[in-house]
Amino acid sequence: MGIIFTFLMGLFMSLSPIADNDVFWHVIVGKWIDINKAIPSKELFSWYGTKMNYDWVSHEWLTEWIMYKVGFVGCIVLMMLIFLGLYFLMFKMLKLNAKKLFDFKWLYLLLMTVFFRVTGPRPYIISLLFFAYLVYVLFNYLDDTKPIFKKLIWTIPVMQILWVNLHGGSSSLPYIYLIGILLSDLVLRIIPNCSKRWGEYLLPKDKRKTLLILLVSVLVASLINPTFYEILLYPFTNMTDTSMIENILEWESPSFHGLLGIYIFIMIAFPLINMMLTEKKYKFYEIAFLALMLFMCLKSQRFVGMFGIYSTWMLGKYFFVTDEMYEGIRKPFKKFEKMITYGFCAVFVLGLVFIGYKKINSFTELVDNDGYYSDENIKTVIELKPERLYNDYGQGGYLLYKLDEFNALDDIKIFAYGLGDVFSKDVLPDSSALSSMKKNTDFEKILEKYNFDVILTAKMYPLHYYLDARCDYELVQSDDMGYVYVKNNSSCLVRE
């Protein structure tokens, strides 16, 4: 019952109107691909990006095309199917026993399924599913759990072809893991002290051969994409891009303040505490990958989900609560098992009904535009026909979607949207600095650099206060969602 509850809870929690800014521009790119029967290699929708002829590694092109073809409803359905597959793989890796009255590992599965509600129907969730499949198949093969994994291991190169085209930004993980396992085995063989502690886990010759062939196959499969060899380096350039880490929330290190921070801390701390408490012996490469995933998730909260997925394997295999301990905990409650079971079932059903009711009622509209621009803001911009429009980076995707809805996308180019890797050198940091009025920023220099003729900014940002104090930008339209300013010929900077 607990497993069914967890799956349904995760699906209900992920069921929300479209509100993720990235979803909008992914759909618009997908439409461009469908109409032009081509895959973009240069930036398309930013007047500054096209002026500078920015290169674009279109590593999500296939997902974007699918998102456009299925529409927003289809995106939500696909997201829920992907999450359902992800939940199932985590369930398998945790080795949950559905017959137990209460399996303590179930709590971690519940933590993970609820956590994934923070993301919407975007290409990144495909990487979560593929990563879970990679860990599940690869590690089961290495452990010789079932003969089937000797066959399933050869599905990884096929998965890699899909991965580099659906969300190539995380497609380096298969060859990182294969190289890591082979290097770990090499370290154990050449360093005496290591071989004494971990020698029993050395790879046999047939597995080393299989992994080498698999590595070559995965690398070749990675080349089957529009960018060819560029995709091999792309994930590493992203990870070392300090501009994205500084200016995009999901790329920042996780904050442990507030309820969400405590939630993330528990997700990270629980597997580490289990590692200290268990009496079982880890394999060398498993410890190495746990350290790698921990580093990645502390460097960027974008990888907290992947750390949790990897941790389901570690908890399933090395959970410190043994069957003997479980029976000892269970013994005092044996007389009340039926009552406890019925009580849990009642709570689960009531909880699901309550959450399901709230989530379904939240669908008053398919798209949630809270925090974006109003239709009046955007229509005013269309009437002004700007050549050098400014818009907030975090609202750019929604702006593209609305311009397309108003049949104005061919006439107006915007300034910034979610291509953090493309815009990381100037557009991203400059837009972020302006919108938030970042301290120690030369705002006058930024305005001179781009010479915006129209500025569109959301009410949630303080930029409009700064523009109100200037006399070279005139407010022409505003409401409870945004402000539209037009540049005039005044030479003064700040009103007295």
C-alpha positions in Angstrom: 0.0 0.0 0.0 2.8 2.4 0.9 4.4 1.9 -2.5 1.2 2.6 -4.4 0.6 5.7 -2.2 4.2 6.9 -2.9 3.8 6.6 -6.7 0.4 8.3 -6.7 1.6 11.0 -4.3 4.6 11.8 -6.6 2.4 12.0 -9.6 -0.2 14.2 -7.9 2.6 16.5 -6.6 4.0 16.9 -10.1 0.6 17.7 -11.5 0.5 21.5 -11.9 -0.2 24.1 -14.6 2.7 25.0 -16.9 4.7 27.7 -15.0 8.3 26.9 -15.8 9.8 29.6 -18.1 12.0 27.1 -19.9 9.0 25.0 -21.1 7.8 27.9 -23.1 10.9 28.6 -25.1 11.6 24.8 -25.6 8.1 24.6 -27.3 8.9 27.6 -29.5 12.2 26.1 -30.6 10.4 22.9 -31.3 8.0 24.8 -33.5 10.9 26.4 -35.4 12.5 23.0 -36.0 9.2 21.6 -37.3 8.6 24.5 -39.6 12.1 24.9 -40.9 12.9 21.1 -41.0 16.3 22.0 -39.6 18.2 22.0 -36.2 19.5 25.4 -35.1 23.2 25.9 -34.7 23.0 29.7 -34.2 20.9 31.7 -31.7 17.5 32.5 -33.2 15.3 34.8 -31.1 17.5 37.4 -29.4 18.3 40.6 -31.4 21.7 40.8 -29.6 22.4 37.0 -30.0 21.8 37.1 -33.8 23.8 40.3 -34.1 26.8 38.6 -32.4 26.1 35.4 -34.3 26.3 33.3 -31.2 26.8 29.6 -31.7 24.2 27.2 -30.1 24.8 23.6 -29.2 21.2 22.4 -29.7 21.5 19.4 -27.4 17.7 19.1 -26.7 16.4 19.5 -30.2 14.5 16.2 -30.3 12.7 16.8 -27.0 11.8 20.3 -28.1 10.3 19.0 -31.3 8.3 16.4 -29.4 7.1 19.1 -26.9 5.8 21.2 -29.7 4.1 18.3 -31.4 2.3 17.0 -28.3 1.4 20.5 -26.9 1.2 21.5 -23.2 -1.3 18.7 -22.2 1.0 16.2 -23.9 4.0 17.6 -22.1 2.3 17.1 -18.8 1.3 13.5 -19.7 4.8 12.7 -20.9 6.3 14.2 -17.7 4.1 12.0 -15.5 5.0 8.9 -17.6 8.7 9.7 -17.2 8.3 10.2 -13.5 6.4 6.9 -13.2 9.3 5.1 -14.9 11.7 6.9 -12.6 9.8 6.0 -9.5 9.7 2.3 -10.6 13.5 2.2 -11.1 14.1 3.8 -7.7 11.7 1.3 -6.2 13.7 -1.5 -7.8 17.1 -0.1 -6.7 15.9 0.4 -3.1 14.9 -3.3 -3.1 11.7 -2.5 -1.2 9.8 -5.4 0.3 6.1 -4.8 -0.4 5.2 -7.5 2.1 6.7 -5.7 5.0 4.4 -3.8 7.2 6.8 -0.9 7.0 10.1 -0.8 5.1 12.2 2.1 6.4 13.7 2.7 2.9 10.2 3.6 1.7 10.6 7.0 3.4 13.5 7.8 1.1 11.5 6.9 -1.9 8.7 9.2 -0.6 11.2 12.0 -0.1 12.5 11.6 -3.7 9.1 11.4 -5.4 7.9 14.6 -3.6 11.1 16.4 -4.3 10.8 16.0 -8.1 7.8 18.2 -8.1 10.2 21.2 -8.2 10.8 20.6 -11.9 8.3 20.9 -14.7 7.9 19.0 -18.1 11.3 20.0 -19.5 14.1 18.0 -21.2 16.1 17.7 -17.9 13.7 15.1 -16.5 14.6 12.7 -19.3 18.2 12.7 -18.0 16.9 11.7 -14.5 15.2 8.7 -16.0 18.2 7.7 -18.2 20.6 8.1 -15.2 18.4 5.9 -13.1 18.4 3.2 -15.8 22.2 3.5 -16.2 22.8 2.9 -12.5 20.2 0.1 -12.3 21.5 -1.8 -15.3 25.2 -1.2 -15.0 25.6 -1.9 -11.3 23.3 -5.0 -11.4 25.4 -6.3 -14.2 28.6 -5.8 -12.1 27.0 -7.5 -9.2 25.8 -10.5 -11.2 22.3 -10.3 -9.7 20.4 -11.8 -12.6 21.4 -13.2 -16.0 19.1 -10.7 -17.8 21.5 -7.8 -17.0 24.2 -9.4 -19.3 21.8 -8.6 -22.1 20.4 -5.3 -20.8 23.9 -3.9 -20.5 24.0 -3.6 -24.3 20.9 -1.4 -24.3 23.1 1.4 -22.8 24.6 2.5 -26.2 21.1 2.6 -27.7 20.0 4.7 -24.7 23.0 7.0 -25.3 21.8 7.7 -28.9 18.6 8.9 -27.5 20.2 10.7 -24.6 22.5 12.9 -26.7 19.6 14.1 -28.8 16.9 14.4 -26.0 19.1 16.1 -23.4 22.7 16.0 -24.3 23.7 18.3 -21.4 23.9 15.3 -19.1 24.8 12.6 -21.6 28.4 12.4 -20.4 27.4 10.3 -17.4 27.5 6.9 -19.2 31.1 7.2 -20.3 32.1 8.9 -17.0 30.7 5.9 -15.1 32.4 3.4 -17.4 35.7 5.1 -17.3 35.4 5.5 -13.5 34.8 1.8 -12.9 37.7 0.8 -15.1 40.0 3.4 -13.4 38.9 2.2 -10.0 39.8 -1.4 -10.9 43.2 -0.2 -12.2 43.9 1.7 -9.0 43.1 -1.4 -6.9 45.6 -3.4 -9.0 48.5 -1.0 -8.9 48.3 0.3 -5.4 49.1 -2.5 -2.8 47.3 -0.9 0.1 44.1 -0.5 -1.9 44.2 -4.1 -3.1 44.4 -5.4 0.4 41.2 -3.5 1.4 39.2 -3.8 -1.8 40.9 -6.7 -3.6 37.9 -9.0 -3.4 36.0 -6.6 -5.7 38.5 -6.6 -8.6 36.8 -6.9 -12.0 37.2 -10.3 -13.7 38.7 -10.3 -17.2 35.4 -10.9 -19.0 33.8 -7.9 -17.3 36.8 -5.6 -18.1 36.5 -6.6 -21.7 32.8 -6.0 -21.8 33.1 -2.6 -20.2 35.9 -1.5 -22.6 33.7 -2.6 -25.6 30.7 -0.8 -24.0 32.8 2.4 -23.5 33.8 2.5 -27.1 30.2 1.8 -28.1 28.9 4.6 -25.9 31.4 7.1 -27.3 30.5 6.2 -30.9 26.8 6.5 -30.0 27.5 9.9 -28.5 28.6 11.1 -32.0 25.2 10.4 -33.5 23.8 13.9 -33.0 23.7 17.1 -35.0 26.7 18.6 -33.2 28.9 15.5 -33.7 31.9 15.6 -31.3 31.0 18.9 -29.7 28.5 17.1 -27.4 31.4 15.2 -25.8 32.8 18.4 -24.3 29.6 20.4 -23.9 28.6 19.0 -20.4 32.0 19.8 -19.0 32.0 23.4 -20.3 28.5 23.9 -18.7 29.8 22.6 -15.4 32.7 25.0 -15.4 30.7 28.1 -16.5 30.8 30.4 -13.5 28.3 32.9 -15.1 25.5 30.3 -15.0 26.3 29.3 -11.5 26.2 32.9 -10.3 23.1 34.0 -12.3 20.8 31.0 -12.6 19.1 29.8 -9.5 19.0 26.1 -10.3 22.8 26.2 -11.0 23.6 27.7 -7.6 24.8 25.6 -4.7 21.8 24.4 -2.6 20.8 26.6 0.3 19.9 24.8 3.6 17.8 27.7 4.9 14.0 27.3 5.2 11.9 24.2 4.9 13.1 23.3 1.4 16.7 23.6 2.6 16.0 21.3 5.5 14.3 18.9 3.1 17.3 18.9 0.8 19.7 18.4 3.7 17.8 15.3 4.9 17.9 13.9 1.3 21.7 14.4 1.3 22.4 13.4 4.9 20.4 10.2 5.1 22.5 8.2 2.6 25.7 9.5 4.2 24.6 8.5 7.7 23.6 5.1 6.4 27.1 4.7 5.0 28.5 5.2 8.5 26.1 2.9 10.2 26.1 -0.1 7.9 28.4 -3.0 8.6 28.4 -4.1 5.0 31.5 -3.5 2.7 31.2 -1.1 -0.2 32.8 -1.6 -3.5 35.6 1.0 -4.3 33.9 2.4 -7.3 30.6 2.8 -5.4 32.3 5.0 -2.8 34.0 7.0 -5.6 30.7 7.7 -7.4 29.0 8.6 -4.1 31.7 11.2 -3.6 31.4 12.4 -7.2 27.6 12.8 -6.9 27.9 14.5 -3.5 30.4 17.0 -5.0 28.1 17.7 -8.0 25.0 18.3 -5.8 26.8 20.6 -3.4 28.3 22.5 -6.4 24.9 22.9 -8.0 21.4 22.1 -6.7 20.6 21.0 -10.2 22.2 17.7 -9.3 20.5 17.1 -6.0 18.0 14.8 -7.8 20.7 12.7 -9.4 22.5 12.4 -6.0 19.2 11.1 -4.6 18.7 8.6 -7.5 22.3 7.2 -7.0 21.6 7.0 -3.2 18.6 4.7 -3.8 21.0 2.1 -5.2 23.4 2.6 -2.2 20.5 2.4 0.3 18.9 -0.6 -1.3 22.2 -2.6 -1.3 23.8 -1.4 2.0 20.9 -0.3 4.2 22.0 -0.5 7.9 18.7 -1.9 9.2 19.0 -5.7 8.9 16.2 -8.2 8.9 17.0 -9.1 12.5 16.8 -5.4 13.5 13.5 -5.1 11.7 12.0 -8.0 13.5 13.2 -6.6 16.8 11.5 -3.3 16.1 8.4 -5.1 14.8 8.0 -7.4 17.8 6.3 -5.0 20.3 3.7 -4.1 17.6 2.7 -7.5 16.3 -0.6 -7.5 18.3 -1.6 -4.3 16.6 -0.5 -5.0 13.1 -4.0 -5.1 11.6 -5.0 -1.9 13.3 -1.8 -0.2 12.2 -2.2 -1.4 8.7 -5.8 -0.2 8.5 -4.8 3.1 10.1 -2.0 3.7 7.5 -4.3 2.8 4.7 -6.9 5.3 5.9 -4.3 8.1 6.2 -2.9 7.3 2.8 -6.3 7.3 1.1 -7.4 10.5 2.8 -4.0 12.2 2.0 -4.3 11.2 -1.6 -7.8 12.4 -1.9 -6.9 15.8 -0.3 -3.8 16.4 -2.4 -5.5 15.1 -5.6 -8.5 17.4 -5.0 -6.2 20.4 -4.4 -4.1 19.7 -7.5 -7.0 19.1 -9.8 -8.6 22.3 -8.6 -5.4 24.2 -9.4 -6.0 23.6 -13.1 -8.2 26.7 -13.6 -5.9 27.3 -16.6 -3.3 25.2 -18.4 -0.7 28.0 -18.2 0.1 29.8 -15.0 1.4 33.3 -15.9 2.0 34.5 -12.3 5.3 36.4 -12.2 5.4 36.9 -16.0 4.1 39.8 -18.2 0.5 40.7 -18.8 -1.1 40.5 -22.3 -1.4 44.3 -22.2 2.4 44.6 -21.5 3.2 42.4 -24.5 0.7 44.0 -26.8 2.1 47.4 -26.0 5.6 46.1 -26.9 4.2 44.7 -30.2 2.7 48.1 -31.1 6.0 49.9 -30.4 7.9 47.5 -32.7 11.3 47.8 -30.9 14.6 47.1 -32.5 16.5 46.7 -29.3 14.1 45.4 -26.7 15.1 44.6 -23.1 13.3 41.9 -21.2 14.1 40.1 -18.0 16.0 36.8 -18.5 13.7 34.7 -16.3 10.6 35.8 -18.3 12.1 35.5 -21.8 10.6 32.1 -22.5 7.1 33.2 -21.7 7.5 36.3 -23.8 8.5 34.2 -26.8 5.4 32.0 -26.3 3.1 35.0 -26.1 4.7 36.7 -29.1 4.1 33.6 -31.1 0.5 33.4 -29.8 0.0 37.0 -31.1 1.7 36.2 -34.4 4.5 38.7 -33.7 7.4 36.4 -33.3 8.7 37.1 -36.8 8.5 40.8 -36.3 10.1 41.3 -32.8 13.3 39.8 -31.4 13.7 39.8 -27.6 16.8 40.3 -25.6 17.2 37.3 -23.3 15.7 33.9 -22.5 16.7 30.5 -21.0 19.8 29.8 -23.2 22.2 30.3 -20.3 25.1 28.6 -22.0 24.7 30.8 -25.1 24.3 34.0 -23.2 26.7 33.4 -20.3 29.3 35.9 -21.4 27.2 39.1 -21.5 23.4 38.8 -21.9 22.9 36.6 -18.9 25.0 38.5 -16.3 23.9 41.9 -17.7 20.2 41.0 -17.7 20.4 39.5 -14.2 22.3 42.5 -12.9 19.7 45.0 -14.3 16.6 43.1 -13.3 17.7 42.6 -9.7 19.6 45.9 -9.4 22.7 44.0 -8.3 25.1 45.8 -6.0 28.3 47.2 -7.4 27.0 47.2 -11.0 27.5 50.0 -13.4 24.0 50.2 -14.7 24.7 53.2 -16.9 27.4 51.2 -18.7 25.0 48.4 -19.4 22.3 50.7 -20.8 24.9 52.4 -23.0 26.2 49.0 -24.2 22.9 47.8 -25.5 21.1 51.1 -26.1 17.7 49.6 -25.5 14.8 51.5 -27.3 12.1 49.7 -25.2 12.4 48.1 -21.8 9.9 45.5 -20.6 10.3 44.4 -17.0 8.2 42.4 -14.6 6.8 44.0 -11.4 8.6 41.5 -9.2 12.0 43.1 -10.1 13.2 46.5 -8.8 14.5 47.7 -12.2 11.3 49.9 -12.7 12.3 52.0 -9.6 15.6 52.8 -11.2 14.0 53.7 -14.6 11.4 55.9 -12.9 14.3 58.0 -11.5 15.8 58.5 -15.0 14.5 61.0 -17.5 15.7 59.2 -20.7 13.2 56.4 -20.3 9.4 57.2 -20.3 6.8 54.9 -18.8 4.2 54.2 -21.4 2.2 51.3 -19.9 2.0 49.5 -16.6 -0.2 47.3 -14.6 0.0 44.8 -11.7 2.3 42.5 -13.7 4.8 44.6 -15.6 6.1 47.9 -16.9 6.9 49.2 -20.4 9.4 52.0 -20.9 10.4 53.8 -24.1 13.7 55.6 -24.6 13.5 59.3 -25.4 16.1 61.8 -26.5 16.6 63.4 -23.2 20.3 63.8 -22.2 19.7 63.8 -18.4 20.3 60.6 -16.4 18.5 60.9 -13.1 15.7 63.1 -12.1 16.4 65.5 -9.3 
